[in-house]
Amino acid sequence: MNGQGILKGMLVTAKNFFGSYVSRERLTTVSYPEGGNTIKEQSRNIPFLVFDGEDPVAGMRCTACQKCEKACPPQCIFIEKDKDERGKALQRPKVFDIDASVCMGCQICVEVCPFESIWMDSNFELSTFNRFEGLQFNREKLLKSNTYFHKIHPQQAQASDDRLAEKERKRLEREAARRAEKSASEPQV
Amino acid sequence: MQDTLNLFVMNIGQWLSANLGTLNNPDQIIVEIARWLRTEFGNWGVVGFILANLMATVPLIAVFSGCFALTTWLERKGLGRIQNRYGPNRVGPYGLFQPMADGIKMLLKEDIVPERADKIGHFLAPVIIMIPAMTGLVFLPIGRNIIAASIDSALLFFFAIGSIVSLSVFMAGWASHNKFSLVGGMRAIAQLVSYEMPLILSAVVVVMFVGSMNTSVIVEAQQIKSWVTSDAPALQCLGQVLGWHVFQPWGLMGFLLLFVSALAEANRSPFDLPEADSEIIAGHLTEYSGFKYALFFLAEYVNTFAIIGICTTLFLGGWNGPNIRPPWSDDPQALLIPGFVWFFLKIFVLMGIMIWIRGTLPRLRIDQLMGFAWKFLLPLAIINLLVAGCFYHMEWYFGWPFSILILCKSYAIVVRLNKSKLVNSNRTYTYA
């Protein structure tokens, strides 16, 4: 019988129509503000800086090596090294700015960072009333605790913590070895 | 003036106690009120004359504009659900006030007229398209005696005035000075003129059977009189349903043909080529904005309502429905549920099917569209005409199998003839 195809198609749409009232699987839309936070673990948009402990500045992992600044394809990162009173460069940034309106979320900064310091955030509620200042994220706004990192990306954060612990262990081993070597090479009194 | 008003209010009280106290015929309440108001207005001179005329037209415009608003909401909700999403749900409960928000947005928009457009044509097109749309409503028998103009040539008039739509669509396309608009206008002309043929031919069978073009008479003819006037409620109920023309072979065929042609006449998907938004932006609507755009949309939807109202009137029994006479009533024509309830129910069911079709079928190509009208609908409509003629002169036990057989066979043959021979054969490709 000809014309069956149309009826079959109509049946499919009817199934979708009524199915969307009974089956949660058919209606995957989440109503945004009242539907709650449904961010998936893998989601990402803007990078942020991780700090350990309580004090953001003291616990900062970033050492202002500027690798991310150089690697950033749209060049949205701006870093200035901190200096002590005598003008000697310190191993931490004084200015760390990310222009959120330029960042494209490519995650390259995360990949080049040797200190597990910069990671991708998944907060998407970034609207502001000011186009320029509001989207220029400074150091204070970017610094977020390791606890927060564990909350949004548990797996990544755990892996990062493991790597850091491994690094620390190796450093301690090396130090112990050097100390042992030093004590061995010293002439015995 | 004070005295007149006082008298008016007093009369209302008297009339209410006299007529509604018994509630003899719930179906005719509106008619009674209107009739009484008209006699009341008769004493008011020119003002009364104007009021009496407004009384016939204003409710029509108001009700169908309200239906338009409701339909836009239904359409967006329905399409949303078909596509597994919510649809509008922000303005009011379930997004019910979305049409109002849309209307406010439309009214606040800037009215842009292209610099090199034909200013007069550009302005007149949305105005002219309203005329056939609103005039078409005049002939719809919404209930018994609820009809704005019960004239003997109603059907003829309806189809004649309906073809003005293509004029104004082309006017809009030409006056906009935009190639997309022009293409849209040309498509509209080609489509509307082609589909007018099957539309009218499939409606003619009803005129052949009833012997009148008066829509009220056509609706009355779709009752089994002896059943409706009998005393058994079940018979009364069935008598107002089984008499519909759609329950006869030629009527079913005619209804399907009319409905498909109505889809095309009303520019509804899958025949929405004149405003195919993925091909020619919005066709003749491309250069319109703000209130004029809204007027086009209003006219389009009201036109759809008019045409499915005619479908309902001709084949689905108009205001007839599973209805019984109220037990306390002595009026043989009394109905428990007012007829307009059934009428609007049917209209919205047909509208729902249109939305359903819109959510399902992809748009036709222009050659498929033309081929469908001339090679499929038109032959079937003509065959249906012949079958209806034979059916009329045959006894039922001979007419039914005969017409079912002929219609099924002719459907199969027409489908077969329409099949492209290229589909199953090996195509040869030649390169330049």
Chai-1 contact restraints between the chains, C-beta under 6 A:
chainA,res_idxA,chainB,res_idxB,connection_type,confidence,min_distance_angstrom,max_distance_angstrom,comment,restraint_id
A,N2,B,V415,contact,1.0,0.0,6.0,A-B,restraint_1
A,G9,B,T360,contact,1.0,0.0,6.0,A-B,restraint_2
A,M10,B,T360,contact,1.0,0.0,6.0,A-B,restraint_3
A,T13,B,I82,contact,1.0,0.0,6.0,A-B,restraint_4
A,T13,B,G359,contact,1.0,0.0,6.0,A-B,restraint_5
A,T13,B,T360,contact,1.0,0.0,6.0,A-B,restraint_6
A,N16,B,I82,contact,1.0,0.0,6.0,A-B,restraint_7
A,N16,B,N84,contact,1.0,0.0,6.0,A-B,restraint_8
A,F17,B,R81,contact,1.0,0.0,6.0,A-B,restraint_9
A,F17,B,I82,contact,1.0,0.0,6.0,A-B,restraint_10
A,S20,B,R81,contact,1.0,0.0,6.0,A-B,restraint_11
A,S20,B,N84,contact,1.0,0.0,6.0,A-B,restraint_12
A,R26,B,N84,contact,1.0,0.0,6.0,A-B,restraint_13
A,L27,B,N84,contact,1.0,0.0,6.0,A-B,restraint_14
A,T29,B,R85,contact,1.0,0.0,6.0,A-B,restraint_15
A,T29,B,Y86,contact,1.0,0.0,6.0,A-B,restraint_16
